[in-house]
């Protein structure tokens, strides 16, 4: 497989699937939003793009910290992913994107969520924290 170079990411981060998938998602999303109505470029469109770019930045930064700090970053990234889901649903509802684009975006975002969740799980294990299901039990 050919190695991709992601600007601003160290060699280790550029090889991680989450970084590659995020880079691909943002690369797909930005041109798509160019077709959104001009009247909403500074509101909904901006919020969608901000959430996607913030997600990418937070994930990148999380790679440079460890333990509790990394977990906090990953929780922030999860919040940005929720925002992306919301804005994509709205874009579909308002017919700014068609069903095929919405399904494609949903698959990409679901994959990002799975990869992020796996990273959170590994980070919790190495930090010695219980997973979400174990919290409050006992």
Secondary structure, DSSP 8 states (H G I E B T S, - for coil): ------TT--HHHHHSHHHHHHHHHHHHHHHHHTTS-GGGTTTHHHHHHHHHHHHHHHHHHHTT--HHHHHHHHHHHHHHHHHHHHHHHHHHHTTSS-HHHHHHHHHHHHHHHHHHHHHHHHHHHHHT---GGGTT--
